[in-house]
């Protein structure tokens, strides 16, 4: 039973306002969905109840609803798990919830998801509300996540740049209508930005400071951006020159993902290694122009490199693997799926030099055989994940050697391999926690 102090949402906002569903806008129109978000963040709700409609409260009505008995801190903790649009909806319930929902601690993150949402307008109104106590600056806001919103444009990024100077994390994957200029403005005005995800933003070709920011800053720090994590997956128009500029400005990079950046070549990796010497994780998967010469450049990272993905880089052979194995001895993860030029010799060199390897994917490498498995088993005892999908030359004998030595194996992929049931059972007996992905219908 509702008390008079906790009115129905219908008394606060019109009934015909469309509501969000799981972070998506309504199917009728994006403007109505955005209108709801905006309606939620204005002044506190007004309870317009006609005097004649007020009846004496019964004993049952006087009793407090169970959720109203919870202390403020508990409610704030519950609200902290809600996405932005749901948090705004909770602010409509009653005055107490309104005040709690706008507690600054709940606004360290803004998360907006939906193709049709008018994100530019939502960001403008949200930041205006968050700037009430600190004019023009959202001091508490540290993370903005706008995912797959095609209506996010440069205007939305300009709003973030102007109001969110304490921003540390920006994720805009799949927002393909933003351009370089707006991104320049964000990294120039947000000096604490460390995490940037622009995957799928097909117009992004570079990341740099604006000319004005470079002039204002001192010569020593004028070209430095504090980004450490950068995801540019599916930025198809990124070229070597753009990567050169990124490397020159983002010298503190530790995580860089360039999956399917098909225009990046060995020359781009050479530029990268000139400036970014502390990279721990690097992915150039499906960058088909990258070859063994590029691996020679990547090997300059030496002991810093822990994660490397070169999947489907068909121009990489045993020569490139030898460069990595020789200098990057602390490598923990290697994805070389589809590198058909890798043979047992490359696996031998890798196993003998990178003995702390924990995850290896050499699926669709037809030249790797049981001999390569033997080198792995005798040197990489800590191996936890191994993918041999579509490795036609590997048999049950190779798997038995691995299982007899790598007791900590947790995942094994032998799909499309000619492996007997007896060999699979042997693996299961010796590696009891191992999950086996296979295509043998006789094994279950």
SULWO-V119830 format. One record per helix or strand of 3 or more residues. SS is the DSSP state (a for helix, b for strand). FROM is the first residue (numbers start at 1). TO is the last residue. Records with the same first field share a line. If there is no record, write none. Layout:
SS->FROM-TO  FROM-TO
This chain:
a->9-11  30-40  51-53  59-62  66-69  72-79  84-90  95-101  104-107  119-130  154-163  180-189  211-216  240-249  266-275  292-304  318-327  344-353  370-379  396-405  421-430
b->109-113  143-147  169-171  195-197  229-231  255-257  281-283  307-309  333-335  359-361  385-387  411-413  435-437
